[in-house]
Every structure is written in C-alpha cells, then in structure tokens.
C-alpha cells in the first residue's frame, strides 16, 4: 500500500516536470499533452475513494503552485473531476488499459475546459467557450493517444520479457498427471 502512495507521489512530480519542460516541445498544432490529467486518471484507478481524492487535491495544489494563476482553482477542479471519475469507476466494467484511456480523456478534457473557463471569468475576460472547447478537446486527445502508446509499449515489453514456460515445468506437470492415473 505504501508503494502505491510513493509511486503516486513520484508520478505527480514527474507529471509536473514533464508539463513544465517537455509539453511545450511536444506541441502539435498548438495542442499539448496534459500530463497532470494522465496522473489524475492513474490516481483514480490506483487508489480507493479517500486516498484518490487526497492525491487529486495534492496534484491540483501542485499545479496551482507552479502555474502563475489564482491559487486554489486547480485544487478544486481536480478534486471535483476525481470525484466524478471515482463515481463512474464503479459503473465501468472494462479492461484496465481501456478504462485508463477513457479516464485520461474525460479527466483531461474536464480539467482543461473548466480551468480555462474559470480563469477567463476570474480575470474578467469573457469566456470564449469555443476556443476553450477546442483546446481542451485537442489536449485531451493528445494525452489519451500518448497514454495509449505508453500502455501498449508497456504491455508489449511485459509480453516480450515476461516469464516464459520452460520445458522442465511441462515435464513436471506431465509426470504429475501420470502419477495420478
């Protein structure tokens, strides 16, 4: 259990580093991956209700501290998005990689869209929902494709380097069945 919490803390740190250093370099037609959204989805799937909400709040607070925007907005948004994902997690009976990709898309889209709209309203600008929707949708698709690629590479590497059955284990099982006859 402590390993999953330590892994989540490391993922939060990694997502913040990647978002601040690498996301701008990976821009594709002004769309960038939203690494905190990926970690939010992983945290929701990895932890139970209270721990997942606490980690999503820590992630939102960390994004607030690193962004030059109003403090607490990302904290509230990430916590509410995590609550919505946790409620829907119980209803989805899917393969883990598929549910991870769905959660990355939904979590990133909601977080990005609500964040941009909220910051526009708080800054006194009129919220341009069309632009916010376009950017949030593009960033979410990018994050989902990136997540799917990493999960696919991880699954293929596990399959390639995973435990293979040896001839001795087949021999043992055949001898055992011969003794039971």
N, C-alpha and C positions, 0 to 999 in steps of 0.2 A: 504494500500500500504506500509506503514511504517512497518507493521507487517511482510510482506513478506521479506523485506530487513533485518530486525532484525533476522528473522528465518534463512535467508541465512548466515548471519554473525555467528550465533551460530552453524550452520551446518558446516561451514568452520573450526571453532575452534574444534568442535567435531571430524571432519574427521582427522585433524592433530594430535589430541591427540590419537585417535584410531590407526592411521597409525604408530605413533612412539611407542606406548605402547603395543597394542594388536595384530597388524598384524603379528608380528613375532611368537606370541604364537599360532595363528590360522593357521600356515603354514601346508599345506597338500601336501606332495611330492614336496617340495620346491616352491610351489605356495602359494602366499599370496594375500589376498584381497587388492584392491587398493581403499581405501576409498575416496581419493580426486576425483577419476573418478566418483564415485557414486554421490558426491556432485556436480560435474560439470554437470552431466545429470539432476539432480534435478533443478539446477540453470537455465539451458537452458529451461526446461519445465515450470518453475515458472515465469520467468521474460520475458519481451519483449526484443527486439534486443539490444539496447544500455545498458540497465541495466544488461542483461545477459552477455554481453561481459566485462563489468566493473567487475562484480563479478568473472568471469572466470579469468580475469587478476589478481585480488586480490588473488584468490586461487593459481594460478601459482606462484605468487611472494611469497606467504607464504610457499609454498613447496620449492621454491628456498632458502629461508632464513633458513629453517630447515634442508635442505639437505646440505651436505658438498661439493656440486658440484658447477659448474660455475653459477654465478648469472645471471638470465635473461632467461635461456634456458627453464625452465618450464613455465615462464611467456608467452613467445612467443608460445610455443607448446599448452598450454591450451587455449590461445586466438584463435589460428587458428582452433583447434579442436572444440571449442564452435561455431565459425563461421560456420563451416561445419555442425554441428548439427542443428544450427538455420535455415540454408538454407533448410535442409531436414525436419525440423519440420513442415514447411508449406505444404510439399507434403504428409506427413503421416497422414492419417485419421484413427486413431486406438484408441483403448481403452487406457486410460492413464496408467494403470499398464503395459500393453504390450509395449507401446511406451517407458516407463521409462526403462524397462529391455533391450529393444533394444538399447536405447541411452547409458545405462550403459555399455553394451558390446562394442559397437562401440567406444565410447569415451575413455573407459579404454584401449582398445586394441591400438587405435591410439596413445594415450598419452604415454603409456608404451613403445611401439615399437619405436616410433620416439625419445623418450627421451633416451632410451638405445643406439640406433644407433648414435644419435648426440653426446652423451657423449663419446662414444667409438672413434668416429672420432676426437673430440676435444682433447682427451687425447693422440692421436697419435697411438692408437691401431687400428688394422684392425677391421672393423665392422663385427662381425660374425652374419650374418642375421638369420641363422638357430636357433641359441641359443636365439637370441632376439625375434624371432617369437614365439618360443616355450614358453618362459617365459611370453611374453605379452599375448599370447592366453590363457595360463593356469590361469594367474592372472585375465584376463577379464571374463573367465567362472566362476571362483570362486566369483568374485564380483557380477556377474549377478545372480548367484544362491542365494547368500546371500541377494541381493536386493529383489528377488522374494519371498524368505521366509519371510522377514520382511513385505513386502507389503501384502502377504497372511495373516499373523498373524494380521496385522492392519485391513484388510477388515473383517476378521472373528470376531475380537473383536468389530468392529463397528456394525456388524450384530447382535452379541450376546447381546451387551449392548445398542444398538440403541433404538430409540424411537419406542415403540410398540403402536399399535392402541388399545384403550380401549373400553369397552362396551358402555360408555357414548357417545363417538363420533359416534358410529354406530347408537345409539338410536336417536341422534340429526339429523343425516342425513336421517334416515327413517321418522322421524316426518316432516322434511322439505319437503321430497318428497310427503308425504301425504297431506300437506297443499297446494301444487302446483297443485293437481289434480282437 
